[in-house]
Amino acid sequence: MKPSHSNSCCSYNKRILFILCIIFPLFISSCITQRDLQYMRDKVKTQDTYNEASFPEYTLRPNDALYIKINSLDDPASNVFMQTENIYTLDPYSAFMTSYTVDKEGKIQLPVIGNIHVMGKTTTQVADMIKDAVVNILSHPIITVKLVNQYVSVLGEVSSPGHFVYSQEKFTIYEAIALAGDINIYGNRKEVILVRNENGKNIRTSIDLTRADILSSPYYFIQPNDFIYVSPLRKRFWGMQQFPFAVIMSTISTALVVYTFIQTQAGE
C-alpha cells in the first residue's frame, strides 16, 4: 500500500505544479508595472534640451466663432460697434452667443464695416483688417480678436473624459490630458491617437507620450477642435480589478481539497 500512496502523492504534486505553471504566467502578464504609467521615460542622466515644437497660428474656417471688441479714444463713435464683456469672464455658451460666426463663404458681418472675408486668416490678421477699416472712423482704434471655439475632446482611458474649453494660445497635449484627469492605470501612454482637421482632411496620428522627443513634435501643441483618444493597454482586459482571480483560486483550492480527500480514501 505504501508504494501506491507514494505514487498518489507524486501524482498529486505534479498536478499542483502543472496548475501553478498555468496560473503564474497569467498572473504576471496581467500585472501593470510602474513603467507602464510613466511619461517621457527616456533614460537621460543629465538635463536634456529639445527645440520648441512648431506652433503655426490657427487659420479661420467656416463655423468658427470670433470675439471682437473695438475700443477707441472716441468713445461715442465706438459705441456703434458691438461691445461685450471680457471674453475671459464669460462661460463658453455666453461667449459663443455674443460672438461673430464665420459663414460658409468665410465671411463675418460687422456693424458699419459690413462683410469681411476672414477664412484662411489668423486672428491677428483679422484684427489688422478691422483696424484698417475703422481707422477713418475712430481715433486710435484698439482691436481685440479672439477665437471662441477653442475646444479639445479627450476620450478613452482617462479619469474624466469630456469636451473641454481652453483659453491659452499655446496649449499642450499634456495639459489637455490633465483637464481629463490624467490617463488612468489602464491607458496606453505609447498609443495616444490625435485626430486633427487640416485643409479639409481629418488626419489621424499615433503619439507616444513615453518619449521625450514629443516636446519638439508638431503635435505637442493642441489646435482648436483636436480630438484625443487614449487607447487601452492589452492588460486592460486581464487587469486585476476585472479578472476574477479570487473566484478561480477558490475554485481550484476546493477542487484540490476534494481531489486530495478522494485520493486519500482510495489509498486507504
Phi, psi and omega in degrees: 000327183298315178301321180297318180294322178296317178297323180296316179296320179297316178297320180296315180295323179295321179295318178297316179299319180297316180295318179295325178295332178278316186287319187299312178298323178297319179295316181294317183293338182273351184283134176262121186269168177298326180298327179294341186257002185269144171261155175039057187269017175303143181280104179236115184282330179237177180299137179241152183235138178234143175296142181297138180299146178296144182225081178291136179296140180291134177255141188289151179219166180306144180079358172292149180246131183243132170270123182232126178233130182241115177245158181200160173293336178267081186302313181302321181290325183285346180291344180288342178270152181297126178245135179230173174291170175300133184302330184282351177262358183260148172283162185306320182293313180297320179297321180292319183292335180258017183254174175257128182262133177287122182282179185294342177269359178085025183241157168235156181242122181248150176301142178069310184289319182092209184282138175230129179277116185242350182300133181084359179259157172272166179296328178295318179293322178295319178299319178295321179296317180292320179299318178296327183285333184250002185300331179271356181255320185245152177268120180050064180293142175241118187249130175242124178232123179230146175277124183279317187276061174265089183239156171219137178254131180234119182230174178099216186276066174235163185291320183223078180299151179173188181248116190241145175258144177222158184243345182294145176291316176252113186231121188268165180294329177292322178293324177296317179293325178296324177299329180271012176083016179077160177288134180282180187292345180261003180279141180269101182290348178269353181220078176253122184266129175243128178247127183224140177266121178228121179054041177081006180239138176274120182254127180253125183232137176264127185243136178257104183280358177273353180261134182289337182289359172300335182297337178247012181282148176294350179255012178290319177268135180280142172257152179307136177072019172293153177238128181241130177234124179264114182289152177279150170293152175298331179293346180304326184275351178234020183297155182301327183283341181257319186287130185281064181300318183300316180295316181295315180296321178297318179296315180297317180298316179297318180297320179294322178296315179296317180298317179298317181298317181296316181295322179295317178296320180293325180291329178286000000 
